[in-house]
Amino acid sequence: MSKDRTPSPQKSFLSDLRSLFKANVLIANVLPVFTGFWLALYFSNESFMEHVPLFLLTMVGSTFVMAGALIINNWYDVDIDRVMDRTKNRPTVTGHFSLKAVLIMGIAFSILGFLILFFTTLEAAFYAFIGWFTYVILYTMWSKRRFTLNTVIGSISGAVSPLIGWAAITSGMHIIPIVLFLILFIFQMPHTFAIAMRKHDEYKAANVAMLPVVHGFSMTKRQILVYVACLLPLPFYLAPLGTVFLVVATLLNIAWLVISIRGFFVKDDQKWARVMFLYSVNYIATLYLLMVVVTLPIFE
């Protein structure tokens, strides 16, 4: 007798929530907040245990703000999500959640997140607002469907996350958080271009102005190479993190550069784009976790 493989209502609801929050994207954006907070303590010679309440406020507040922005993005993009295979199962498309409820949820999460961040520092809340405004208004509602520069604009919102964590402890006007911002900003360009290459036909059908759709794969590959090359000098500005970090980060950058160059000689663009995507995800996670690992002794 065959078993019923229909997901339970509870599992289906949780799956819808994960899709609505874009769980993977949310986690990827929260990690740099933690790294920024941790490094601010390290360079300020502060104890983590003495700042646990502030840490919780920073992480919870920034998570709510980011979740709110992602939910509003789902609400606004429901028309193009219906066209694209990668998004057609989102609850806004299936109707599992009403659009009105999604909008209210997005606004509520955003407001709650900002209120929590106001109990950290105004500078941290300001960076969070810059990220929210850039993602919701400038990216989602203005540029995403009109200009290939949408990737540049969207990358700003993702790059401010370490500044939120850092500014909860001390001023963000410091070379370390600025470099953290630049790494995230530049990384997102080849990362997003790789996704756009893999989902070229879907973006084209949805009339989203992604670079591969408007200007083709050759132009996209050239821009990927330029952005990856721009990452090469950045680890040297983080030399205070030590030799281990500097060596590993440089090797990661060189490996990515080699993969980028190979793109001009491959026959299967889709396979190469998948490699680029997977490498970019592991690259940024490894780099930001490594920043924490190499500074662990300071808290012993």
Sequence and secondary structure as in RCSB ss.txt:
>XXXX:A:sequence
MSKDRTPSPQKSFLSDLRSLFKANVLIANVLPVFTGFWLALYFSNESFMEHVPLFLLTMVGSTFVMAGALIINNW
YDVDIDRVMDRTKNRPTVTGHFSLKAVLIMGIAFSILGFLILFFTTLEAAFYAFIGWFTYVILYTMWSKRRFTLN
TVIGSISGAVSPLIGWAAITSGMHIIPIVLFLILFIFQMPHTFAIAMRKHDEYKAANVAMLPVVHGFSMTKRQIL
VYVACLLPLPFYLAPLGTVFLVVATLLNIAWLVISIRGFFVKDDQKWARVMFLYSVNYIATLYLLMVVVTLPIFE
>XXXX:A:secstr
        HHHHHHHHHHHHHTHHHHHHHHHHHHHHHHHHHHHHT  SGGGHHHHHHHHHHHHHHHHHHHHHHHH
HTHHHHTT TTTTTSHHHHTSS HHHHHHHHHHHHHHHHHHHTTT HHHHHHHHHHHHIIIIIIIIIITTT TTH
HHHHHHHHHTHHHHHHHTTS S SHHHHHHHHHHHHHHHHHHHHHHHHTHHHHHHTT   HHHHHHHHHHHHHHH
HHHHHHTTGGGGGGGG HHHHHHHHHHHHHHHHHHHHTTT S HHHHHHHHHHHHHHHHHHHHHHHHHTTGGGG 
